[in-house]
Amino acid sequence: MIAKIWKKVLLLVLIIACLFNVINKIVHKASMKDEVSASAQYIQQKLNNEQSNSN
């Protein structure tokens, strides 16, 4: 009896945690422009490092 209650409580906690995680990711989502800019900077740094290492 107690095991069934705990199972339901833990399932409810798990569902709430998942919903909180999804909502948090939606609210704090980075814009596409920021993502592309960060990727471009990373690639540029890698290219610069390769060029400086080859010289």
C-alpha positions as CSV (number, residue, x, y, z in Angstrom):
1,M,0.0,0.0,0.0
2,I,2.7,2.4,1.0
3,A,4.8,1.4,-2.0
4,K,2.0,2.3,-4.4
5,I,1.7,5.7,-2.7
6,W,5.4,6.4,-3.0
7,K,5.4,5.2,-6.6
8,K,2.7,7.8,-7.4
9,V,4.5,10.5,-5.5
10,L,7.8,9.9,-7.2
11,L,6.1,9.7,-10.6
12,L,4.5,13.1,-9.9
13,V,7.8,14.6,-8.8
14,L,9.5,13.2,-12.0
15,I,6.7,14.7,-14.2
16,I,7.0,18.1,-12.4
17,A,10.9,18.0,-12.8
18,C,10.6,17.3,-16.5
19,L,8.1,20.0,-17.1
20,F,10.2,22.5,-15.1
21,N,13.2,21.5,-17.3
22,V,11.4,22.0,-20.5
23,I,9.9,25.3,-19.5
24,N,13.3,26.5,-18.2
25,K,14.9,25.6,-21.6
26,I,12.1,27.5,-23.5
27,V,12.4,30.6,-21.4
28,H,16.2,30.8,-21.5
29,K,16.6,29.7,-25.1
30,A,19.4,31.4,-26.9
31,S,18.5,33.1,-30.1
32,M,19.6,31.6,-33.5
33,K,21.7,34.7,-34.2
34,D,23.7,34.1,-30.9
35,E,24.2,30.4,-31.8
36,V,25.4,31.2,-35.3
37,S,27.7,33.9,-34.1
38,A,29.2,31.7,-31.4
39,S,29.8,28.9,-34.0
40,A,31.4,31.4,-36.4
41,Q,33.8,32.7,-33.7
42,Y,34.7,29.2,-32.7
43,I,35.5,28.1,-36.3
44,Q,37.5,31.4,-36.8
45,Q,39.6,30.7,-33.7
46,K,40.3,27.1,-34.8
47,L,41.4,28.3,-38.3
48,N,43.6,31.0,-36.8
49,N,45.2,28.4,-34.5
50,E,45.8,26.0,-37.4
51,Q,47.4,28.8,-39.4
52,S,49.6,29.9,-36.6
53,N,50.7,26.4,-35.9
54,S,51.6,25.7,-39.5
55,N,53.8,28.8,-39.7
